[in-house]
Amino acid sequence: MDYIAIVLMPASLLAIAIGTVAGVVIGAMPGLTATMAVGLLVPFTYTMDPVLGLMLLGGIYAGAMYGGSIPAILLNTPGTPAAVATALEGYAMSREGRGRLALKVSVVASFMGGLISAVVLLMFAPLLAQQALAFGPAETFLLALMGLAGIVSIADEDTSLIKALLAGVLGMIIAVIGTDAMSGSLRYTFGSVELIDGIDFMPALIGLFSMIQMLEIAGQRHATTIDASALERSQKSEPMPKGIGRYMALGSGTGTVVGILPGEGATIAAFLSYNFAKRLAGAKARFGKGAPEGVAAAEAGNNGCVGGSLVPTLTLGIPGNSVAAALMGAFIIHGMIPGPDLFTIHADKTYPFIYSLFIANAVFLIVGISVAPYLARIALIPPAIMVPVISAFAVLGSYALNQSTFDVYLMIGFAFFGLILKKLGYSLEALILGLILGPIAEGGFSQGMIIGKGSPAIFFESNIAKVMWVIILGLLTPPLLAHLRRMLRK
């Protein structure tokens, strides 16, 4: 109870609230990630009280993970890579005049994901961290492969399976541009110094999501707008969909488990949760056309990674992802070396930090619900105003990450390239899935083959690997059978 009293002190609540609101704002601005915010603020917490400093950073982490969904839903511009899966359904809902419902589902699912993962962190951290050590490169490859199985699910009546697969392969080819991490050789850089480090996710995502949408709107002769009265009616009358809780629970569990695995990120968790939800919902859900179940699963998944990623970070000193690595730096700066000592010698600082995550989730829940009615009206902004404003933010967001004008050119190039692919009927979602998960799959495969001395048997040896192969087959079989049935009907 003493730890809870520390969290409920006015100074602590103020630090958590400031950090969470700042995190929501940062997450909502494409190009500004939670990793950047936490990394920049870690040195400033050195002069602060350790508990207050850690609470501030924890609030930023939780708030930014939720904040990325706001522009993803309203503008088809994911604030963070983890919000890409949210944009697949959230933006379609927004264009139907259901933006407020999408935002409400998003914030409630984010709250549930963050809450469940914080409970797991509080109750089972040491035990789960030991289990995570059994997860090696082979399992990492299979986890990425599990996410890439979503490419087959993306193909439906409107998208050719062959074109979806080709788009996914193209995304993976683009992802390997740069320096090979294993051999150090340069791949597809064409002598460009800017491509030595590869292509950054954010300029590509902004180009393929936000700028494409702006180019399409700018190219329309007659602007299509949402009827204001219809929007008002839908905002007032549409309740939370029935049965949405099970999709939130599915995403929360998936995100927490993926977060616990060292080195994995919220992006994989979001896509896996989205894919699992699509399989669970079956044909009756409107996936791809504005399904709130997809928003719920994706947001619960990426926010479940917040508490999950801190399990190996605090107990073993192995960062769950890049944000957790930055947070680990804050612990070390204050003389708190991650490991068992955090829960014994430094328990008076560690447990208040964990409890503060519960408050942070409550803060962004209140903020999200209270501002959703006003944010949803962004859909009513005339295209003549929206296009230049969003385009300017896209340019600024692409530049802000690395302060590089090359990233701006890259974003514009991806926008025109993606527009051509979209007109030809290729899936941009499959392209992005390959772009994000391709490097993870490549790294796990290369390391696994080295450990296995060139034998692929390593990908089938462990019990974890065998279970993952069963899940992969379970994800692939239904969409492949559905595609076969469509081919036979034709």
Disulfide bonds with the S-S distance in Angstrom:
none
